[in-house]
């Protein structure tokens, strides 16, 4: 165990970091009373052993630790490695960039531009566990018929024969090469869902076991993990030969079928805690999650929902699936969790599917929520649709949503520039107000954000609201409605359902 660290918070000091899913608890300030343990459940999203402060301080470790805010102080304990401390970096931006430069410098590599230039589309909600070649082509055509632009198209779970056998299910996809070629002609690029799991009771399982590519249990057999698709073994990705085998399977999909990238799902540390395992290297559960993350570094498009460390890399990081509801575990924490991603080294953040990925119940569908979700996500580095607006919305709500699609297309080039900037500097694309405007009392503003340093975006986050208060930093701002605002100030603005309030920084 590493040394115990006790720090007294400075006057007006706030901290961010640790577990992305708990972004709604951030920032941690003098009145915080909570404890977070990074060596256990990361709650289905990204985690990083990094804390950054609005007063220019940071804490970093290569291994997991626990931290506690209580009584105006910060305690770090249960560290599995040395904890580095930095101070004297001025503000939140200074602390983040200092930690980034020292511990997770940007790779210089940019994901495929189409991820930023146009919406992404995930076929999951439309086809569920029964994807097929016909359904995917019909889904793509419906996108174009609705007047939406082509973009990255994700074929989610169950396109394959078995987990660990990454070959097309040819009953459902009789000619996948022709299908992908047709999608590319339509303007799409294709990603496929992948996991680190291996279906038991298959010849592939026995082959992988014999090769020594599976994580072992306490006895002579591979460990078996219970997850949302059942019970499976798991690849030992601390073994370079197992990594080479998996990437060989994925390379074949790229080379022979024209696939561009992969949605890497699963690999959450909690699974390793529930089932003891032994691998080629004695990694912590967090380390095994990191092993899975490193697999995706080879590809132009790699999306992760669960990830440990690997800040500064070109991986797309998705906020975990959210429910179709206004409050927490739904729409309310979309901005806080995404801001937290940026502040632990993940600039290429995606805010889950518009309307929520956990939204299969059509009876409870809320058109107003769908529109507000689309508005909120439009200025994010990426925006992802699954259910198509043209199939869900009446004419008025569809008009509001399609206006956001048009706006997104206009922003695409600028977001690509910000993505390139992030690849060389490590800076977040979606930025906390306190990151861009230190010393202006913005630390606790969690319902508005900056896209780069130019656009202030203030979505409506409450059901039925037709106005909202916006906190403006110093400077001059021009609104989407043509209004001009001189900051610093806090004002109430009209925001009917037809409007997403956003402002361009003039000076």
C-alpha positions in Angstrom: 0.0 0.0 0.0 1.2 3.5 -0.7 1.5 6.3 1.8 -1.5 8.0 3.3 -1.9 11.6 2.1 -3.9 14.2 4.0 -4.5 17.7 2.5 -6.4 20.7 3.7 -8.5 22.3 1.0 -7.5 25.8 0.1 -10.1 28.6 0.3 -12.5 28.2 -2.6 -10.8 25.1 -3.9 -12.7 22.4 -5.9 -11.6 19.0 -7.2 -12.6 16.7 -10.1 -11.6 13.2 -11.1 -11.7 9.5 -10.2 -14.9 7.9 -11.4 -16.6 9.4 -14.5 -20.0 8.0 -13.6 -20.0 10.1 -10.5 -19.5 13.3 -12.3 -22.8 14.6 -10.8 -21.0 14.6 -7.4 -18.2 16.9 -8.8 -16.7 19.2 -8.0 -15.7 18.1 -4.5 -15.3 21.1 -2.3 -15.1 22.1 1.4 -18.6 20.8 2.1 -18.2 17.5 0.3 -18.6 14.4 2.4 -17.9 11.3 0.3 -15.5 8.5 -0.3 -14.6 6.9 -3.6 -12.7 3.7 -4.1 -11.1 3.2 -7.5 -10.1 -0.4 -6.7 -13.7 -1.6 -7.0 -16.7 -0.9 -9.1 -16.2 2.0 -11.5 -20.0 2.0 -12.1 -19.9 1.0 -15.7 -17.8 3.9 -17.1 -14.3 5.2 -17.3 -12.0 5.7 -14.3 -8.6 7.3 -13.8 -6.2 7.7 -10.8 -6.2 11.4 -11.2 -7.6 14.3 -9.2 -7.3 17.9 -10.4 -7.9 21.1 -8.5 -9.2 24.6 -9.4 -6.2 25.9 -7.4 -3.6 24.3 -9.6 -3.0 21.1 -7.7 -3.2 17.5 -8.8 -2.7 13.9 -7.5 -1.8 11.0 -9.8 -0.9 7.4 -9.4 -0.2 4.6 -11.9 -2.4 2.3 -9.7 -5.8 2.6 -8.1 -6.3 4.4 -4.7 -9.2 5.6 -2.5 -9.9 9.1 -1.7 -12.2 10.9 0.8 -13.4 14.5 1.1 -14.5 15.3 4.6 -14.4 18.2 7.0 -12.7 20.5 4.5 -9.9 18.1 3.7 -8.8 15.4 1.2 -7.5 12.0 2.3 -5.9 9.6 -0.1 -5.3 6.0 1.2 -5.4 2.4 0.1 -3.1 3.3 -2.7 -1.6 0.3 -4.6 1.3 2.5 -5.8 3.1 5.7 -5.2 0.9 8.9 -5.4 2.5 11.9 -7.1 1.5 15.4 -6.0 1.7 18.6 -8.1 1.0 22.1 -7.1 1.7 25.7 -8.2 0.0 25.3 -11.6 -2.4 28.2 -11.1 -5.9 26.9 -11.8 -7.9 23.9 -13.1 -6.5 24.2 -16.7 -3.0 24.5 -15.4 -3.3 21.5 -13.1 -4.8 19.4 -15.8 -2.3 20.3 -18.5 0.6 19.7 -16.1 -0.6 16.3 -15.2 -1.4 15.5 -18.8 2.1 16.4 -20.0 3.8 14.4 -17.3 1.6 11.3 -17.0 -0.6 10.8 -20.1 0.8 13.0 -23.0 -1.3 13.2 -26.1 -0.5 10.7 -28.8 -0.9 13.0 -31.7 -3.4 10.6 -33.4 -6.9 11.7 -34.3 -9.9 9.4 -34.7 -11.6 9.1 -38.1 -13.0 12.5 -38.9 -16.5 11.3 -39.7 -17.0 10.6 -36.0 -17.0 14.4 -35.6 -18.4 15.7 -38.9 -21.7 13.9 -38.8 -24.0 12.1 -36.3 -23.2 8.5 -35.4 -25.9 5.9 -35.7 -26.2 2.8 -33.6 -28.7 0.2 -34.8 -29.1 -1.4 -31.4 -32.5 0.0 -30.3 -34.0 -0.6 -33.8 -32.9 -4.2 -34.1 -32.1 -5.3 -30.6 -30.7 -8.9 -30.4 -31.7 -9.8 -33.9 -29.6 -7.8 -36.4 -29.5 -9.0 -40.0 -28.1 -7.8 -43.3 -31.5 -6.7 -44.5 -32.3 -4.8 -41.3 -29.0 -2.9 -41.3 -29.4 -1.9 -44.9 -33.0 -0.8 -44.3 -31.9 1.2 -41.2 -29.2 3.0 -43.2 -31.7 3.8 -46.0 -34.2 5.1 -43.5 -31.5 7.5 -42.2 -31.0 8.9 -45.7 -34.7 9.0 -46.5 -35.3 11.0 -43.4 -32.9 13.7 -44.6 -30.2 12.8 -42.1 -26.6 12.7 -43.3 -24.6 9.5 -43.5 -22.1 9.0 -40.7 -20.5 6.3 -38.6 -22.9 3.3 -38.4 -22.5 0.9 -35.5 -23.7 -2.7 -35.8 -24.1 -3.7 -32.2 -24.2 -7.0 -30.4 -25.1 -10.4 -32.0 -23.7 -9.9 -35.5 -21.3 -12.7 -34.9 -21.5 -16.5 -34.3 -20.3 -16.5 -30.6 -18.3 -14.3 -28.3 -14.7 -15.1 -29.0 -15.6 -16.3 -32.5 -15.6 -13.0 -34.4 -16.9 -14.4 -37.7 -20.2 -13.2 -39.2 -23.3 -15.1 -38.5 -23.9 -15.9 -42.2 -27.6 -16.9 -41.6 -28.3 -13.3 -40.6 -25.6 -11.8 -42.8 -25.3 -13.9 -46.0 -23.0 -11.5 -47.8 -21.5 -9.1 -45.2 -18.8 -7.9 -47.6 -21.4 -6.7 -50.1 -23.4 -5.1 -47.3 -20.4 -3.1 -46.0 -19.5 -2.1 -49.5 -23.1 -0.9 -50.0 -23.0 1.1 -46.8 -19.8 2.7 -47.8 -21.4 3.7 -51.2 -24.1 5.3 -49.2 -21.5 7.4 -47.3 -21.3 5.4 -44.0 -18.4 3.8 -42.3 -19.0 0.7 -40.2 -18.1 -0.2 -36.7 -18.7 -3.6 -35.1 -19.5 -4.5 -31.5 -16.7 -6.5 -29.8 -16.2 -7.9 -26.2 -13.4 -9.6 -24.3 -15.7 -12.6 -23.5 -15.6 -16.1 -24.9 -18.7 -18.3 -25.0 -18.2 -21.5 -23.1 -19.2 -24.9 -24.4 -17.8 -24.1 -27.9 -14.8 -25.5 -29.9 -13.4 -21.9 -29.9 -13.4 -21.9 -26.1 -11.4 -25.2 -26.0 -9.0 -23.9 -28.6 -8.3 -20.7 -26.7 -8.0 -22.6 -23.4 -5.4 -24.9 -24.9 -3.4 -21.9 -26.3 -3.4 -20.3 -22.8 -5.3 -17.2 -24.0 -8.0 -17.2 -21.2 -7.9 -15.8 -17.7 -7.8 -18.8 -15.3 -9.8 -19.3 -12.2 -8.5 -20.5 -8.8 -8.4 -24.1 -10.1 -7.2 -25.7 -13.4 -10.0 -24.2 -15.6 -10.6 -20.7 -17.0 -12.6 -18.3 -14.8 -16.3 -18.0 -15.8 -17.9 -14.5 -15.5 -21.6 -13.7 -15.3 -22.5 -10.7 -17.4 -25.5 -9.3 -19.2 -25.3 -11.9 -22.0 -24.9 -14.9 -19.7 -21.8 -16.8 -18.5 -18.5 -16.6 -20.4 -14.7 -17.0 -20.1 -12.6 -14.0 -20.8 -9.5 -13.4 -22.9 -6.2 -12.8 -21.0 -5.1 -9.6 -22.7 -2.0 -9.3 -20.5 -0.8 -12.1 -22.8 0.8 -10.6 -25.9 -0.1 -13.7 -27.9 -3.7 -13.4 -27.0 -3.7 -9.8 -28.0 -2.1 -10.7 -31.3 -4.7 -13.3 -31.9 -7.6 -11.0 -31.2 -6.2 -8.2 -33.3 -5.7 -10.7 -36.1 -9.4 -11.5 -36.0 -10.3 -7.8 -36.1 -7.7 -7.1 -38.8 -9.5 -9.7 -41.0 -12.8 -7.8 -40.5 -11.0 -4.6 -41.6 -9.1 -6.1 -44.5 -11.6 -8.5 -45.9 -14.9 -6.8 -45.2 -14.2 -3.1 -45.2 -15.0 -2.5 -41.5 -13.4 0.7 -40.1 -13.5 0.2 -36.4 -15.0 -1.4 -33.3 -17.2 -0.7 -30.3 -15.3 -2.4 -27.5 -17.9 -3.3 -24.8 -17.5 -5.1 -21.4 -14.1 -5.4 -19.7 -15.4 -3.6 -16.6 -13.2 -4.1 -13.5 -16.2 -5.2 -11.4 -16.3 -8.5 -13.3 -12.8 -9.3 -12.2 -13.6 -8.5 -8.6 -16.5 -10.9 -8.5 -14.5 -13.8 -10.0 -10.9 -14.2 -9.0 -8.6 -14.7 -11.9 -5.0 -15.4 -12.9 -3.4 -14.2 -16.1 -0.1 -14.0 -17.9 0.7 -10.9 -15.8 -0.6 -10.4 -12.2 -2.6 -7.3 -13.1 -5.2 -5.7 -10.9 -8.8 -5.7 -12.2 -8.3 -2.1 -13.3 -5.1 -3.3 -15.1 -7.1 -5.9 -17.0 -9.6 -3.2 -18.0 -6.6 -1.2 -19.3 -5.4 -4.2 -21.2 -8.7 -4.3 -23.1 -8.4 -0.6 -23.8 -5.0 -1.0 -25.4 -6.4 -3.4 -28.0 -8.3 -0.6 -29.6 -5.2 1.6 -30.0 -4.5 -0.1 -33.3 -7.7 1.1 -35.1 -8.9 4.4 -36.5 -12.3 4.1 -34.7 -12.4 2.5 -31.3 -15.2 3.2 -28.8 -15.1 2.3 -25.1 -17.8 2.5 -22.4 -15.5 1.1 -19.7 -11.9 2.2 -19.6 -9.1 2.6 -17.1 -6.4 5.3 -17.6 -5.2 5.6 -21.3 -5.8 9.4 -21.3 -4.3 11.2 -24.2 -5.1 8.4 -26.7 -7.4 8.6 -29.7 -10.1 6.3 -28.2 -13.7 7.4 -28.3 -15.2 7.3 -24.8 -18.9 6.9 -24.5 -20.9 7.9 -21.4 -22.6 4.7 -20.1 -26.1 3.8 -21.2 -28.7 6.1 -19.7 -32.4 5.7 -19.0 -35.0 7.7 -20.9 -35.9 10.0 -18.1 -35.1 13.6 -17.0 -33.4 13.0 -13.7 -30.2 11.2 -12.7 -29.2 8.0 -14.4 -30.8 9.8 -17.4 -30.6 13.2 -18.9 -29.7 15.2 -15.8 -26.1 13.8 -15.5 -25.3 13.9 -19.2 -23.2 17.1 -18.9 -21.5 16.4 -15.6 -20.3 13.0 -16.5 -19.1 14.2 -19.9 -17.2 17.1 -18.3 -15.6 14.6 -16.0 -14.4 12.6 -18.9 -12.6 15.6 -20.3 -10.9 16.4 -17.0 -9.3 12.9 -16.7 -7.8 12.8 -20.2 -10.6 11.7 -22.5 -11.3 14.5 -25.1 -13.3 12.4 -27.5 -16.5 11.9 -25.5 -19.8 10.7 -26.7 -23.0 11.3 -24.7 -24.8 8.0 -25.2 -27.6 7.7 -27.8 -30.0 10.6 -28.0 -33.0 9.8 -25.8 -30.9 7.2 -23.8 -29.5 3.8 -24.7 -31.7 2.1 -22.0 -34.9 3.2 -23.7 -36.7 0.2 -25.2 -40.1 1.0 -23.7 -42.0 2.9 -26.4 -45.0 3.5 -24.1 -43.0 5.9 -21.9 -41.4 7.8 -24.7 -41.3 11.6 -24.1 -40.9 13.7 -27.3 -39.9 16.8 -25.4 -37.1 14.9 -23.6 -35.9 13.5 -27.0 -35.7 17.1 -28.4 -33.9 18.5 -25.4 -31.5 15.5 -25.4 -30.6 16.2 -29.1 -30.1 19.9 -28.3 -27.8 19.2 -25.4 -25.7 16.7 -27.4 -25.4 18.8 -30.6 -22.2 20.7 -29.5 -20.6 17.6 -28.0 -17.5 16.1 -29.7 -19.8 13.4 -30.9 -23.5 12.8 -31.1 -25.1 9.4 -31.5 -28.6 8.4 -32.6 -30.2 5.0 -32.4 -34.0 5.4 -32.7 -34.6 7.7 -35.7 -36.4 10.9 -35.1 -38.5 10.5 -38.2 -40.0 7.3 -36.7 -40.8 8.7 -33.3 -41.7 12.3 -33.5 -44.7 14.3 -34.7 -44.1 17.0 -37.3 -43.3 19.8 -34.7 -40.9 17.9 -32.6 -39.2 16.4 -35.7 -38.7 19.9 -37.0 -36.9 20.9 -33.8 -34.7 17.9 -33.9 -33.8 18.2 -37.6 -32.7 21.8 -36.9 -30.1 20.3 -34.5 -29.0 17.9 -37.2 -28.5 20.8 -39.6 -26.6 22.8 -36.9 -24.4 19.8 -36.2 -23.4 19.5 -39.8 -22.4 23.2 -39.8 -20.2 22.7 -36.7 -18.5 19.5 -38.0 -15.4 21.2 -39.5 -14.8 23.2 -36.3 -15.2 20.1 -34.1 -12.6 18.3 -36.3 -10.2 21.2 -35.7 -10.8 20.9 -32.0 -10.2 17.1 -32.3 -6.8 17.8 -34.0 -6.0 20.3 -31.3 -6.8 17.7 -28.6 -4.5 15.2 -30.3 -1.5 17.5 -29.8 -2.3 19.3 -26.6 -4.5 16.9 -24.6 -7.1 19.6 -24.0 -10.7 18.7 -23.6 -13.0 19.5 -26.5 -16.1 19.8 -24.2 -14.8 22.1 -21.4 -16.0 22.9 -17.9 -16.7 26.6 -17.5 -14.1 26.7 -14.7 -11.5 25.3 -17.1 -12.0 28.0 -19.6 -12.7 30.8 -17.1 -10.8 30.4 -13.9 -11.4 32.8 -10.9 -14.8 33.7 -12.2 -16.9 31.5 -9.8 -17.8 28.9 -12.4 -16.7 25.8 -10.5 -20.2 24.7 -9.5 -21.8 25.4 -12.9 -22.7 21.9 -14.2 -25.6 22.5 -16.5 -23.8 24.5 -19.2 -20.5 24.0 -21.0 -18.0 25.3 -23.5 -17.2 23.8 -26.9 -13.5 24.7 -27.1 -13.0 28.3 -26.2 -15.6 29.7 -28.6 -19.1 28.5 -27.8 -21.0 28.7 -24.6 -23.9 26.1 -24.6 -26.7 26.2 -22.1 -29.3 23.5 -22.8 -32.7 23.3 -21.0 -32.5 20.4 -18.6 -35.9 20.5 -16.9 -39.2 19.2 -18.2 -41.6 21.8 -19.3 -39.2 24.7 -18.9 -39.3 27.5 -21.4 -36.5 29.6 -20.0 -33.3 29.1 -18.0 -30.6 31.1 -16.2 -27.2 31.3 -17.8 -24.1 32.4 -16.0 -21.9 34.4 -18.4 -18.2 34.9 -17.8 -16.5 38.2 -18.6 -16.4 39.2 -22.2 -18.9 39.8 -25.1 -21.2 37.1 -26.3 -23.6 36.9 -29.3 -26.5 34.6 -28.9 -28.1 32.2 -31.5 -31.0 34.6 -31.3 -28.9 37.6 -32.3 -28.8 39.1 -28.8 -25.6 40.4 -27.3 -24.6 39.9 -23.7 -21.8 41.7 -21.8 -20.4 39.5 -19.0 -19.8 38.8 -16.3 -23.5 38.5 -15.5 -26.3 35.9 -14.8 -29.5 36.3 -16.7 -32.7 34.5 -17.5 -33.2 33.8 -21.2 -36.2 32.5 -23.2 -35.8 28.9 -24.3 -38.9 27.5 -25.8 -38.7 23.9 -27.0 -37.6 25.2 -30.4 -34.5 26.8 -29.0 -31.1 25.6 -27.7 -29.5 28.7 -26.2 -25.8 29.0 -27.4 -23.5 32.0 -27.6 -20.4 32.8 -29.5 -17.5 34.4 -27.7 -16.7 37.7 -29.3 -14.0 39.1 -27.0 
